[in-house]
Amino acid sequence: MSLRIRKLFLFCFLIILFNKNLIAEDIISVDSGGKVIHWTLEKIPNIAHNIIDANKDSYWSSGKAVFPQVVTFSMPTNKRFEGFSVTAKNSGNPLNWAKKIRISSADPFPHMGGWVELVEIELPADGLQQIIKIEPARGRYFRLEIFSTHGSSPTEVSISNFSVYDTMEKK
C-alpha cells in the first residue's frame, strides 16, 4: 500500500475518532487572545476576524476568487498545541467554500521565513467541521492558506471557523 493511501486512511480514522466529544481549549480564538494579523482579501462584513470569533454564524469571504488566499493569526505567547478544526460551511454559496488548505506555524518570527507546514488537506464538500490531530508542537503564529474552493467557477473564497487546540482528548 502506498504511503499516500496509508496517510489517507490514517487521516480518515483520526477524523472519525476525534469528530465527536472533543474536550479542548481553542487557543487561537479571540476569547483566548488570538488575533488576525494579515489577510490577502476580505469582503465587509465578512472580515477575517470572523474566522476566530465566538459567533458560529459569522464567516470570512475574500470578495474575489483569487488564489491562494492567506490568513495569518497570532497568539499572545508561544503555546503547545495538538490539533485544529476547520469549518468551511457558512451561509454563503457552497461553491465558494474552501476546499484545499494548508496550515503552517512559526515562532518567533514568521516574517523571517520560519514557517513549518503542519498539514495540507482537502475539506469535504458538505463543509462540516473537520478535526485534525497532529503530533504536539509549539508555536505562536499560524498561517491558513486556501488553494481552491468546491466550485469550478467561484466568485470568492469563504471559510467559517479555524481553531487551534491545546489538547485533543475525548470525553
PyMOL commands that set and color helices and strands:
alter all, ss='L'
color gray80, all
select helices_A, chain A and resi 3-18+30-32+48-52+94-96+110-112
alter helices_A, ss='H'
color red, helices_A
select strands_A, chain A and resi 22-23+35-39+60-61+69-87+100-106+116-122+130-146+158-159+161-165+169-170
alter strands_A, ss='S'
color yellow, strands_A
deselect
rebuild
show_as cartoon
